[in-house]
Amino acid sequence: MDALVSFSIRPARHDEIEALRQIELDAFFALSDAGGVLGEPSATSADDLRIMLDNGLLVVATDHDNSPLGFLGATQIGDELYINEIDVLRAAQGRGLGRALLARAVEETIRRGLRRATLTTDRLVPFNAPFYARCGFRIVEDHALSAHLRQTLRHQVECGLDPARRVAMALDTN
């Protein structure tokens, strides 16, 4: 994949759901190697990905053969677009795919007239919170968390993620 110089962003297709789950499993190891997660790899359920796709909130970054290299899935919750997942194959990381996927999510947030894009992530892994901060996202302090972000962080901790490392972030669009 070293020859990869260009990619495209497009809506995902139903026949790509399993490939996207495999991308998420592959990306798990990059996060694990960086200390962001422990345990066994897991992926977003096919049903959850289908819901995001059906709502127009599942996009892929593809290579010149139109094969997925990464994806972003989101959910509209009230006046926010919550980014559930963003993953890029380890072999394709560092080439701007994640930034392009994130930009597409922000564009969709604006297109839908939503107040902000949000996500939860690891505060220490360089390609998590520091990356999102470089893209314009800011940490949402505890007192300013929406009910959804508070519940999401609580659930992530219940699933075994380190509460000291979890953070919610947002990018206001208006």
VENURBEL-V166285 format. One record per helix or strand of 2 or more residues. SS is the DSSP state (a for helix, b for strand). FROM is the first residue (numbers start at 1). TO is the last residue. Records with the same first field share a line. If there is no record, write none. Layout:
BEGIN
SS: FROM-TO  FROM-TO
END
This chain:
BEGIN
b: 8-11  58-62  68-77  80-88  116-122  138-139  166-172
a: 14-33  46-54  90-92  97-111  126-134  142-144  147-158
END
